[in-house]
Amino acid sequence: MEFSSKLLEKAVGEVSQLPGIGKRTALRLVLHLLRQPKEQTQGLTTALSAMRNDLKFCKSCHNLSDVDICEICSSVLRDKEIICVVEDIRDVMAIENTASHKGIYHVLGGKISPIDGVGPHDLNIVTLVEKVKAGHVKELIFALSSTMEGDTTNFYIFKQIQGLEVKTSTIARGISVGDELEYADEITLGRSILNRIPFEASLKQ
């Protein structure tokens, strides 16, 4: 692809690094931005810069937040004794859209995957176990995707907290095996949260 402008080529190159965006799509997006008023393009630039520089990770659950403790963790309406364990922030958003979970979350930041070089210590597992050991958690809901990596991660955490006084459950398999949580429809996901089963029972299935 030939460019008459190095500035245009640089912008297209940067946009094309986004997931699912090829060079041709990147070019269309960049040309679209060029046709917009400068104020609108500047607003996008400012929003992206602020997000990159000022966005934080909640010190309690590792969810994205504007402040040190996210709105969910700081809400007096949430049951702090029930923690839903998820892979990443997209899963928090998906479950929140169902309005079925009244507790809080713990974002692992991924799942155990030896083939990808991701081990337990690469995830936010230690802080989760510490919460359980502190004795303030009544139930852990495992809400990771129904994949081998997700099941492996669930089982690893389960072994880490075995013997501690905490109930463990997993979302019902209304979610198809192999599916990612973020792509599930809200009704199915909501029912999976409400109809969760003891984690030990899922090991026998």
N, C-alpha and C positions, 0 to 999 in steps of 0.2 A: 504494500500500500504506500503510494507516494504522497507526500505532504508538501504543500507550498510554504508552510510555516513551521518552524521548529517549535514554537510555543504551542501550536495546535497539536503537533505530533506528541509533545511531552504530555499534554492534557489527556489525549486519547490513550497513551500508554499507561498512565496512572489509573484511569477509569477502567481500562480493560483488565486490570488486576483483580477487580471485584469478582466474587464467585458468579459463574454463569454469564458473565459479560465478555463477549468476544470483541475483536477490534472493530468490526462493522457496527455492532450495537453501541460500542463506546463512542464511535464517531458520531452516530445519530444523537446520542445524549449530549455530547459536547456542543454540537452544532445547534441543538435545541437551546442550550444554556446561552449560547452567543446571541440568539434571537430574542432572549428575554431582556427586560430592563436591567440595568446594572445593579439596581437596588435589590432585585430578587436574587440575582446570582451572589451578591455580597451577603445576603441573608443566609443562603445555603452555606457559604464559606464560613461565616461566623458561627453558625450552628454546629458544623462539623468540628471546627477548631475548639469551641467550648466543650463539646462532648469529649473530644480526645484529651483535653487538658484538665478538665474539672470533674469528670465523672469519677465516682469512687466505687469501691466494692464494700458492701455492708460488712462491718467488723463482726457481726453476729452470724449472718447466714451466707455471706459471700455473694449476695444478689447485687446487681447494679443499683446505685443509689446516688442521689445528689448530695447526701449528707452521710455522716459516719455510720448511723444506724438507719436502715431503710424504713419506709412508711409501714410496711407489713409488720416488721419486728417491733416497732415502737407503738403500734396501735393497741389501745386498751381493749379493743373488741376481739382481738385474736387470742386463741387458747395457746399459751406458750408451752404447754405440756405435750402438745401433739406436733411432731415435726414431720413434714413430708420431704423425703430425700429425693432430689432430682439431679439430673445430669448437668443442665445449664439453664440460663435465664429464659430461654425460649419455652422450656417446660413449665417454669413458674407462670409465665404469661398464659400458656395454654390451660393450665389448671385453674388459674384465677378467673378466666373467662367462663368457667363452668359454675362458679359461685358455690361449689360443693365442699370446699375445704375451708374450715374455720380456724385451723391452726396456723403455724408458721412454716418456713421452709429451711432447707439446708442445701445449698448448691455445691455439688462436688467439683464441678469444673471439668467433667469428662467421665469416662468409665475405664476400668482396667482393661488394657488391650496389649498383651505382650508383643503381638505382631507389629503394633505401631509404636512400641517402646514406651508405653504408658503403664507405670506400676502404681501400687497403692500410695507411695510417697509423693507421687506427682499430683495427687488429688487432695481435696479438703476433707480427708477422712479423720485425721488426728483430732481436729477441732470438734467434729461430730461425736467421736468417742468420749472426748472430755466433757461434753455437755451431758451425755448419758451418765458418766461416772459421777458428775456433780449431783445427781439425784433429782434434777428438776424436770426430767422428761418422763412422761407416762406412756407414750406410744411413738414408735417410729413407723412411718408409712413408706415402704420402698416403692417409688414411682419411676423407676428407670425403664427404658425401652425393653421390650421382650426379645432381646437378642442374647447370644452367648456371652458377649461382653457385659451386658447389663445384668444377667443372672450371676455371672462370676463376681461382679462388684457387690451385688446384694449379699451373696453368700460370704464374701470376705468381711463385710461390715458385720453381718450376723455373728460370725465367729469371734470378732473382736469384742462384741458386747455380750456374748453368751455368759450366763451366770449373773448378769446384772438385772436389777428389778425394772425391766422395761418390756412393754408389749411390742411385738414386731408384727407388722402386717404388710401385705403387698396388694397392689391394685388388682382387681379382678381381671381375668383374661378376656374381657370384652375387646381389649386391644389385641389385634392379630399378632401372632408370633412373628418377630422380625420387623414389626412396624416401629417407627419413631413416634414418640409421644406428641410432638408438635403438629403432626399431620392428622391426628385423630380428630373426629368431629366432637363438638362440645358435649352433646348428649351422651355419646358412648364413653367419653373420658369422665364425665361427671358421674355416670353410673358405676364406672370402675372404681372411683374414689369411694363412693357411698357403699358399694358392695365388696369392699376389700376383705381379704381373708387372712388368717394367721400365716405368717411367713413359713412356719414349720410345715403347714399343710401344703404349701406350694412346692416344697422339696419332694413330696411324695407323688406329685402328679407326673 
